[in-house]
Amino acid sequence: MCLAMPMKIKNIDGNSADCEAGGLTQKVRIDFVSDARPGDYLMVHAGFAIEKMTEKEALENLELLEEIRDAL
């Protein structure tokens, strides 16, 4: 099973961004997302940003993922 994860952009270098979620940092390709800026939230799947999100959407998604983790 594959799962997309909300991540926050820390900095951008060309078509890549350093993104953070849960204390972990990952380099993410941002080719598919327009107007990405540091501080924006992205839905990331397999190292690629697939959608921009509002902070509210991202935090709600992260909360749901934590609930799933705790239930397992």
Residue frames as a rotation matrix with the C-alpha (Angstrom) as fourth column:
MET 1
0.581 0.814 0.000 0.00
0.814 -0.581 0.000 0.00
0.000 0.000 -1.000 0.00
CYS 2
-0.556 -0.716 0.422 1.25
0.714 -0.672 -0.199 3.47
0.426 0.190 0.884 -0.85
LEU 3
0.438 0.666 -0.604 0.38
0.881 -0.452 0.141 6.54
-0.180 -0.593 -0.785 1.13
ALA 4
0.026 -0.370 0.929 0.78
0.434 -0.833 -0.344 10.24
0.901 0.412 0.139 0.38
MET 5
0.041 -0.162 -0.986 2.03
0.996 -0.076 0.054 12.39
-0.084 -0.984 0.159 3.25
PRO 6
0.898 0.226 0.376 1.52
0.257 -0.966 -0.033 16.09
0.356 0.127 -0.926 3.97
MET 7
0.053 -0.933 -0.356 4.87
0.990 0.002 0.144 17.88
-0.134 -0.360 0.923 4.26
LYS 8
0.874 0.183 -0.449 5.96
0.210 -0.978 0.011 21.49
-0.437 -0.104 -0.893 4.80
ILE 9
0.568 -0.683 0.460 8.49
0.554 -0.097 -0.827 23.14
0.609 0.724 0.323 2.48
LYS 10
0.526 -0.513 -0.678 11.59
0.607 -0.332 0.722 24.35
-0.596 -0.792 0.137 4.33
ASN 11
-0.054 -0.518 -0.854 13.58
-0.436 -0.757 0.487 25.58
-0.898 0.399 -0.185 1.32
ILE 12
0.862 0.391 0.323 13.61
0.162 0.391 -0.906 25.27
-0.480 0.833 0.273 -2.46
ASP 13
-0.243 -0.925 -0.291 16.50
-0.361 -0.192 0.913 24.63
-0.900 0.327 -0.287 -4.86
GLY 14
-0.876 -0.032 -0.482 15.37
-0.482 0.124 0.867 24.56
0.032 0.992 -0.124 -8.49
ASN 15
-0.075 0.875 -0.477 12.81
-0.615 0.336 0.714 21.78
0.785 0.347 0.513 -8.96
SER 16
-0.146 -0.030 -0.989 13.50
0.578 0.809 -0.110 20.22
0.803 -0.588 -0.101 -5.56
ALA 17
0.218 0.232 0.948 12.46
-0.607 -0.728 0.318 21.22
0.764 -0.645 -0.018 -2.08
ASP 18
-0.852 -0.368 -0.372 13.54
0.119 0.556 -0.823 20.14
0.510 -0.745 -0.429 1.38
CYS 19
0.066 0.963 0.260 10.29
-0.498 -0.194 0.845 19.22
0.865 -0.185 0.466 3.13
GLU 20
-0.911 -0.376 0.171 9.57
-0.299 0.315 -0.901 18.27
0.285 -0.871 -0.399 6.73
ALA 21
0.281 0.960 0.010 6.96
-0.600 0.168 0.782 16.19
0.749 -0.226 0.623 8.50
GLY 22
0.965 0.215 -0.151 7.12
-0.023 0.640 0.768 14.62
0.262 -0.738 0.622 11.95
GLY 23
0.623 -0.779 0.076 10.70
-0.393 -0.227 0.891 15.75
-0.677 -0.585 -0.447 12.48
LEU 24
0.017 -0.596 0.803 11.94
0.613 0.641 0.462 14.03
-0.790 0.484 0.376 9.31
THR 25
0.162 -0.056 -0.985 13.27
-0.581 -0.812 -0.049 15.90
-0.798 0.580 -0.164 6.29
GLN 26
0.072 -0.081 0.994 13.05
0.642 0.767 0.016 14.64
-0.763 0.637 0.107 2.71
LYS 27
-0.744 -0.295 -0.600 14.08
-0.300 -0.655 0.694 16.05
-0.597 0.696 0.399 -0.65
VAL 28
0.036 0.891 0.452 10.95
0.491 0.378 -0.784 16.28
-0.870 0.250 -0.424 -2.81
ARG 29
-0.855 -0.199 0.478 10.50
0.518 -0.302 0.800 17.04
-0.015 0.932 0.361 -6.51
ILE 30
-0.276 0.760 -0.589 8.08
0.249 -0.535 -0.807 19.93
-0.928 -0.369 -0.042 -7.04
ASP 31
-0.978 -0.201 0.058 7.73
0.093 -0.169 0.981 19.79
-0.188 0.965 0.184 -10.85
PHE 32
-0.531 0.836 0.136 3.97
0.698 0.341 0.630 19.13
0.480 0.429 -0.765 -10.71
VAL 33
0.311 0.611 -0.728 3.12
0.914 -0.403 0.052 21.98
-0.261 -0.681 -0.684 -8.31
SER 34
0.024 -0.271 0.962 3.02
0.595 -0.770 -0.232 25.61
0.803 0.578 0.143 -9.39
ASP 35
0.193 0.000 0.981 4.02
-0.367 -0.927 0.072 28.53
0.910 -0.374 -0.179 -7.17
ALA 36
0.657 -0.051 -0.752 5.51
0.623 0.599 0.504 26.40
0.424 -0.799 0.426 -4.39
ARG 37
0.195 -0.558 0.806 7.16
-0.394 -0.797 -0.457 28.53
0.898 -0.228 -0.376 -1.71
PRO 38
-0.763 -0.475 -0.439 8.87
0.244 0.417 -0.875 27.86
0.599 -0.775 -0.202 1.64
GLY 39
-0.843 0.487 0.229 6.20
-0.418 -0.323 -0.849 27.48
-0.340 -0.812 0.475 4.30
ASP 40
-0.016 0.845 -0.534 3.68
-0.961 0.134 0.242 25.91
0.276 0.517 0.810 1.90
TYR 41
-0.203 0.061 0.977 2.28
-0.464 0.873 -0.151 22.45
-0.862 -0.484 -0.149 2.60
LEU 42
-0.285 0.029 -0.958 2.38
-0.924 0.257 0.283 19.75
0.255 0.966 -0.047 -0.07
MET 43
0.712 0.390 0.584 0.88
-0.455 0.890 -0.039 16.30
-0.535 -0.238 0.811 -0.41
VAL 44
-0.144 -0.897 -0.418 3.91
-0.987 0.099 0.127 14.11
-0.072 0.431 -0.900 -1.22
HIS 45
0.811 0.342 0.474 3.86
-0.290 0.939 -0.183 10.65
-0.508 0.011 0.861 -2.77
ALA 46
0.674 -0.588 0.448 6.97
0.690 0.718 -0.095 8.65
-0.265 0.373 0.889 -3.67
GLY 47
-0.284 -0.901 -0.327 9.19
0.741 -0.423 0.522 11.74
-0.609 -0.094 0.788 -3.47
PHE 48
-0.763 0.100 0.639 6.97
0.473 -0.587 0.657 13.92
0.440 0.804 0.400 -5.68
ALA 49
-0.721 0.592 -0.359 4.70
-0.088 -0.592 -0.801 16.75
-0.687 -0.546 0.479 -4.59
ILE 50
-0.733 0.502 0.459 1.32
0.672 0.429 0.603 16.02
0.106 0.751 -0.652 -6.15
GLU 51
0.288 0.871 0.399 -0.80
0.638 -0.485 0.598 18.81
0.714 0.082 -0.696 -4.65
LYS 52
-0.790 -0.387 0.475 -0.56
-0.059 -0.724 -0.688 22.03
0.610 -0.571 0.549 -2.66
MET 53
0.019 0.773 -0.634 -2.58
0.825 0.346 0.446 22.11
0.564 -0.532 -0.632 0.57
THR 54
0.389 0.120 0.913 -3.67
-0.388 -0.878 0.281 24.70
0.836 -0.463 -0.295 3.06
GLU 55
-0.697 -0.647 0.309 -2.13
-0.518 0.157 -0.841 24.50
0.496 -0.746 -0.444 6.50
LYS 56
-0.112 0.760 0.640 -5.53
-0.927 0.151 -0.343 23.49
-0.357 -0.632 0.688 7.90
GLU 57
0.754 0.386 -0.532 -5.85
-0.598 0.738 -0.313 20.60
0.272 0.554 0.787 5.41
ALA 58
-0.031 -0.874 -0.486 -2.30
-0.307 0.471 -0.827 19.42
0.951 0.124 -0.283 6.13
LEU 59
-0.728 -0.263 0.633 -2.72
-0.659 0.011 -0.752 19.48
0.191 -0.965 -0.181 9.90
GLU 60
0.287 0.897 0.336 -6.05
-0.901 0.372 -0.224 17.64
-0.326 -0.238 0.915 9.69
ASN 61
0.672 -0.103 -0.733 -4.44
-0.416 0.767 -0.488 14.96
0.613 0.633 0.473 7.49
LEU 62
-0.421 -0.903 -0.086 -1.49
-0.359 0.253 -0.898 14.59
0.833 -0.347 -0.431 9.86
GLU 63
-0.438 0.356 0.826 -3.88
-0.881 0.014 -0.473 14.24
-0.179 -0.935 0.307 12.81
LEU 64
0.672 0.730 -0.123 -5.79
-0.736 0.642 -0.213 11.48
-0.076 0.234 0.969 11.01
LEU 65
0.311 -0.653 -0.690 -2.54
-0.289 0.627 -0.723 9.66
0.905 0.425 0.006 10.21
GLU 66
-0.688 -0.550 0.472 -1.59
-0.585 0.036 -0.810 9.81
0.429 -0.834 -0.347 13.90
GLU 67
0.057 0.804 0.592 -4.99
-0.932 0.255 -0.257 8.36
-0.358 -0.538 0.764 14.86
ILE 68
0.778 0.172 -0.604 -4.46
-0.477 0.788 -0.389 5.49
0.409 0.591 0.695 12.41
ARG 69
-0.199 -0.942 -0.272 -0.96
-0.319 0.324 -0.890 4.86
0.927 -0.090 -0.365 13.77
ASP 70
-0.632 -0.029 0.774 -2.24
-0.773 -0.044 -0.633 4.84
0.052 -0.999 0.006 17.36
ALA 71
0.438 0.881 0.180 -5.05
-0.871 0.465 -0.156 2.44
-0.221 -0.088 0.971 16.46
LEU 72
0.587 -0.299 -0.752 -2.56
-0.283 0.795 -0.537 -0.07
0.759 0.528 0.382 15.07
